[in-house]
Every structure is written in structure tokens, then in C-alpha cells.
């Protein structure tokens, strides 16, 4: 996580100040619940709330931790400095450090998910706008990087919209799965703290009680959360790679917006490079770096160990901050992206008419020609287009076998571009419901 690829709202979720504020709220709400049960005096629970407006001193907590070698104890010591040692003596009663750490971590992850959903909605809106704008803008579809058959630029944007919409649903599910808290005490048995305390704390923090924890919340939840972030990052790379391809000089069907005063190269003044989408490809790799460690965190010893802890201190902020930045960057790229319809047609016509080969093949088989013979008839003409840049339709009209099977009008009819776009409305209705 570096400032270059970070947005302030997401960074704030992972700041020490935010972490300690959540820790405080967990402890204070737990005291309230214990007071309701009569386990601790009401006045002690109320005394903890004296610190509700305190800005906890991160440096002071670090100073205490340097001696205690324990972060939660350092925080509780600092809290007692504000509340009073006698008033704070019931804070953390029956709890273990993981109750605070795990519940806080999941609060942070749910808040991060909420910000990521805002970014996804922004990206979806940009993709939908461009899809509708270029619904009928014809371009050649490619398979293996080679011209295949006509499609539209709108369908390209719609395809990415549908993919991101699936990712949004995945993120909503991952947020729900991670939104659990545990205040269950040592090894998760509630021996020293009543389950109702957990229920109260979770309710106050917008979480669900973890059905069964050990001394930690089960890490399969976190594995699924980070795996979802990895899938979203891969989809971002999918879109970015398509744009990078379109911006190649030999293709130039679309390009990132190039602002006044922008420089593409320190050496070559003519350059306009797809730097934003190249950057997004790299950021996607960073987000995916968190997935395997999160999965390896699932297997902990017995009721707990802390092999997961150092990992999560890194991947929690790094993955969410990076993905948040990437979503907003991609939304901006899509919104301002340049599209060149004439270049799309020019590219398709570099090998005149060749993209209609399947339609001619099918017509020949429907006219009674065997598939093997039909394929041979079409391919022998298609190869001349590849090799000599001749016009495919003219070659077919000069082929006696083809004309005998289809007639001249039959051949000409197979070059109607509308044939390939006739179901665009149907696809758009499936994707956008309108």
C-alpha cells in the first residue's frame, strides 16, 4: 500500500486511529452487555464511555507495547489512563485478544467491502453508458487474436458489464460471509463470558455472531473474501487487456484519453501509451497476491495460532486499498475512453469480406453440398484473400462451383452486415433488462 495507488477513504479504514477506535467500541459495548447481566457494576461500564471522544495516542500505545510486547494489553493500559485504573478494571473481562482483533478485522473488511461496492457501481455505470452509446458500432470479433466474425463495440462493453455485475454479486456475498464477530473468550467456549455479550457487541457493530469460533473466527471466511477480491482484480485485468490491445498502433480501435500536456515518452514525442490500463494489469497482480496467503491461513493449529496474523496485517489493507484504487481508475478510463468506429471498419476490411466465410459455408451445406466439399470451396477462396488481399465476394462470384450452388444473388446476400447484429437487442435485454 503506497500513496500513489491509494484513495483516502479506504486508507482511513486501516489507519491505527481507526483500529483503536474500533477496539474501544468493542470493549465498551462488551462492558455494557456485562453490566446488563449484572456481571460488572453499571458505573464501571458507564465510566468506560468517558473515553468516547478521546483520540487515542498511537505513539503512546506503541511506547507501552515496546515494554509489554502485546498490542491489546498496550491499548488497554492506555485506555485505563483515560478512564482511570479502578474504573477500567472490568474492561476485557472474560475476553481474549482475538475477540478484539478478529472482530475489529471483520468490521474493517465489511467497511472496505462497502467502499469497493461504491467503486463497482461507478464502473458498472460507465460500462453501461458506453455499451448503449456503441450498441450498433460494428467491429470485428477476434479469436486467437485473428479476425473471426463481426460484433459490436456495444457488445464488448456489455460483456464486461455482465462480468462486473457478477463480481458485484460475489462481493455482496463475500461481505455477508465476513460480517461476523466473536466475543467467546479463550478457545471459544464462552466459559468466562456469556454468549449474550457477543450478541450485543455484534449488533452494535453491524455484525452477526460467529456460530462457532475457536479462539479465532474461522479463516475460510477470509479466504473466500480475498478470493473474491482476486476474481474482481482478474476481471479488471480482462478489461484493461482488451483496451491495451485496441490501442496498439496496428489496431487503434479505441484508446485511453490523452490529456493536453500529457507526455507518452521521455524519448519519443509521438507516443501515446496505454499507461493506465498497463498500470491496472499490474495492480491486479498485487491484489491476487493476497489470495494464496489467505487460503493458507485457513489451516491453524488446534484452537488457534498466530501464523495468520502477520499475513492479514499486510493483505487486509494492501488488497482492499489497491482494488479500490483500481476500480475507480478503470471507471475513469472507460468513461473517457476514445472509440474509433472508422478504424474498426477499416480493420475488418483489410481482408475484404473474409469475415463472412462461415455464412457462405453454412449456405453451401444448406444448398446440398457436403460439409467437406463446402469447406474446401470456401477455404480455397479465403486463402487467396489472406495471401493476395483480394476481395472475398468477387472470388466467390468467380468460382463456378459456388455460383452453381448459391447463384450470384445468393452469394451477394451473404455479405449483409445486419445478419451479424440482428440479435444485439436480445443480448442487451438479457444483460441490462431493457
DOVOTI-888158 format. One record per residue (C-alpha): residue number from 0; x, y, z. Coordinates in steps of 0.5 Angstrom, whole numbers, plus 500, padded with zeros to 3 digits. Each point is the difference from the previous one (the first is absolute). Layout:
<rs>
i|c1|c2|c3
NUM|X|Y|Z
...
</rs>
This chain:
<rs>
i|c1|c2|c3
0|500|500|500
1|503|506|498
2|497|507|499
3|501|500|492
4|494|495|500
5|496|501|506
6|494|504|501
7|499|504|507
8|493|497|502
9|503|493|499
10|506|501|503
11|497|503|506
12|496|494|502
13|507|497|501
14|503|505|504
15|503|499|507
16|495|505|503
17|494|496|496
18|502|494|503
19|501|502|507
20|493|504|500
21|497|493|498
22|504|496|505
23|497|505|505
24|493|500|498
25|500|492|500
26|503|501|508
27|495|505|501
28|494|496|497
29|502|494|504
30|500|503|507
31|493|503|498
32|498|493|499
33|503|497|506
34|497|506|504
35|493|498|498
36|502|493|502
37|502|502|507
38|507|497|499
39|503|507|501
40|498|506|503
41|496|505|496
42|504|506|502
43|506|497|497
44|497|498|494
45|498|508|499
46|507|502|502
47|503|497|494
48|496|504|496
49|503|506|503
50|505|499|494
51|495|500|494
52|503|507|498
53|507|498|501
54|505|500|494
55|505|494|503
56|507|502|499
57|503|495|495
58|507|502|503
59|499|499|507
60|497|493|498
61|506|498|496
62|504|502|506
63|496|496|505
64|501|494|495
65|507|500|500
66|500|498|507
67|494|495|500
68|502|497|493
69|492|500|500
70|496|504|496
71|493|499|503
72|503|501|507
73|503|506|498
74|494|503|497
75|496|498|507
76|505|503|504
77|500|507|496
78|492|499|501
79|501|500|507
80|504|506|500
81|494|504|497
82|494|496|504
83|504|499|507
84|503|494|502
85|495|498|505
86|494|502|496
87|503|496|494
88|502|493|504
89|494|496|497
90|502|502|493
91|501|494|495
92|497|495|506
93|500|493|497
94|502|502|494
95|507|498|496
96|504|504|495
97|497|497|494
98|493|502|502
99|502|507|499
100|505|499|494
101|495|496|496
102|494|504|501
103|504|506|498
104|503|497|494
105|493|498|497
106|497|507|502
107|506|503|495
108|498|495|495
109|493|501|500
110|501|507|499
111|505|499|495
112|495|496|496
113|495|506|500
114|505|504|497
115|502|495|495
116|493|500|498
117|499|507|499
118|506|499|495
119|497|495|497
120|494|503|499
121|503|506|497
122|504|495|495
123|493|497|498
124|497|507|499
125|506|501|495
126|500|494|496
127|492|500|499
128|501|507|498
129|505|498|495
130|496|494|498
131|494|504|498
132|504|505|496
133|503|495|496
134|495|495|500
135|500|500|492
136|507|502|499
137|503|494|496
138|507|497|501
139|503|493|498
140|500|495|505
141|506|496|501
142|502|493|503
143|507|498|501
144|502|508|498
145|497|498|493
146|494|503|496
147|494|496|502
148|493|503|498
149|497|507|501
150|498|502|507
151|499|507|503
152|503|504|505
153|494|501|504
154|500|492|501
155|507|501|502
156|498|505|506
157|494|496|501
158|504|493|501
159|505|504|505
160|494|503|504
161|497|493|501
162|506|497|502
163|501|506|505
164|493|499|502
165|501|493|502
166|506|502|504
167|496|505|504
168|495|495|502
169|506|496|502
170|503|506|504
171|493|500|504
172|500|493|502
173|507|501|502
174|499|506|504
175|494|496|503
176|504|494|502
177|506|504|503
178|495|504|504
179|501|496|507
180|502|502|506
181|503|495|506
182|500|502|508
183|500|493|502
184|507|500|504
185|505|495|501
186|500|494|495
187|493|503|498
188|496|496|506
189|496|506|503
190|503|497|507
191|501|507|502
192|496|505|496
193|492|499|499
194|498|499|492
195|495|506|501
196|506|504|501
197|503|498|493
198|493|501|497
199|499|507|503
200|507|502|497
201|499|498|493
202|493|503|500
203|503|507|502
204|506|499|494
205|495|497|495
206|503|493|500
207|497|493|501
208|502|496|506
209|505|494|497
210|496|494|501
211|506|496|503
212|507|503|501
213|506|497|503
214|505|506|503
215|499|503|493
216|495|501|494
217|501|494|495
218|504|502|495
219|496|497|494
220|496|506|500
221|506|505|499
222|503|495|495
223|493|501|496
224|500|507|501
225|507|501|497
226|499|495|494
227|494|505|498
228|505|506|500
229|504|496|496
230|495|498|495
231|498|507|499
232|507|502|499
233|500|495|494
234|494|503|497
235|503|507|501
236|507|497|496
237|495|497|495
238|497|507|498
239|507|503|500
240|503|495|496
241|494|501|495
242|502|507|500
243|507|500|499
244|499|495|494
245|495|505|497
246|505|506|501
247|506|496|496
248|502|505|494
249|498|494|495
250|493|499|503
251|498|507|503
252|493|499|501
253|500|503|507
254|505|504|505
255|501|503|506
256|498|507|501
257|506|504|499
258|500|507|503
259|503|506|498
260|507|501|502
261|501|492|502
262|506|497|497
263|501|493|498
264|507|499|500
265|506|504|502
266|504|498|494
267|495|500|494
268|495|506|500
269|495|496|495
270|498|495|505
271|493|499|504
272|501|494|504
273|494|496|504
274|503|501|506
275|494|500|505
276|498|493|497
277|507|497|501
278|500|503|507
279|493|496|501
280|503|494|498
281|506|501|505
282|495|502|505
283|496|493|499
284|506|496|501
285|501|504|507
286|493|498|502
287|501|493|498
288|506|499|504
289|495|500|506
290|496|494|498
291|505|494|502
292|502|503|506
293|493|501|502
294|499|493|499
295|506|497|503
296|497|504|506
297|494|495|501
298|505|495|503
299|501|502|507
300|503|495|506
301|494|498|504
302|496|506|503
303|505|505|498
304|507|502|498
305|502|507|497
306|503|498|494
307|494|503|496
308|501|507|504
309|506|503|496
310|497|498|494
311|494|503|501
312|503|507|503
313|503|500|493
314|495|497|495
315|494|504|503
316|502|507|499
317|504|498|493
318|495|496|497
319|494|505|501
320|504|506|499
321|502|498|494
322|494|497|497
323|496|507|502
324|505|504|496
325|500|495|494
326|492|500|500
327|500|508|500
328|506|500|495
329|496|495|495
330|494|504|500
331|503|507|498
332|504|496|495
333|493|497|497
334|496|507|501
335|505|504|496
336|503|494|495
337|500|502|493
338|497|496|495
339|502|500|492
340|494|497|496
341|503|501|493
342|506|497|502
343|496|494|502
344|497|499|493
345|507|501|497
346|503|495|504
347|494|495|498
348|501|502|493
349|508|498|500
350|498|494|497
351|493|502|496
352|494|495|502
353|504|495|503
354|496|500|507
355|494|497|496
356|503|494|499
357|496|496|505
358|494|502|497
359|502|498|493
360|502|493|503
361|493|499|503
362|496|503|494
363|504|495|496
364|498|494|504
365|493|502|500
366|500|500|493
367|502|493|500
368|508|500|499
369|503|495|505
370|504|504|506
371|506|497|498
372|499|503|493
373|497|506|502
374|506|502|505
375|505|498|494
376|497|505|496
377|499|506|505
378|507|499|502
379|504|500|493
380|497|507|499
381|501|502|507
382|508|498|500
383|500|505|494
384|498|506|504
385|505|498|505
386|505|500|495
387|499|505|495
388|495|504|503
389|494|499|495
390|493|501|501
391|497|494|503
392|493|501|497
393|503|501|493
394|504|494|501
395|494|496|501
396|496|503|495
397|505|498|495
398|500|493|503
399|496|496|495
400|498|494|506
401|498|506|505
402|496|503|495
403|497|494|498
404|497|498|507
405|498|507|502
406|499|504|494
407|503|508|499
408|494|503|505
409|501|494|505
410|508|502|500
411|499|507|501
412|494|499|505
413|505|497|505
414|504|507|501
415|495|503|503
416|503|503|507
417|493|500|503
418|500|493|500
419|505|500|506
420|497|505|504
421|493|498|500
422|499|498|507
423|504|505|503
424|494|503|503
425|498|493|503
426|507|500|503
427|499|507|503
428|494|498|503
429|503|494|504
430|506|504|502
431|496|506|502
432|493|498|501
433|498|506|495
</rs>
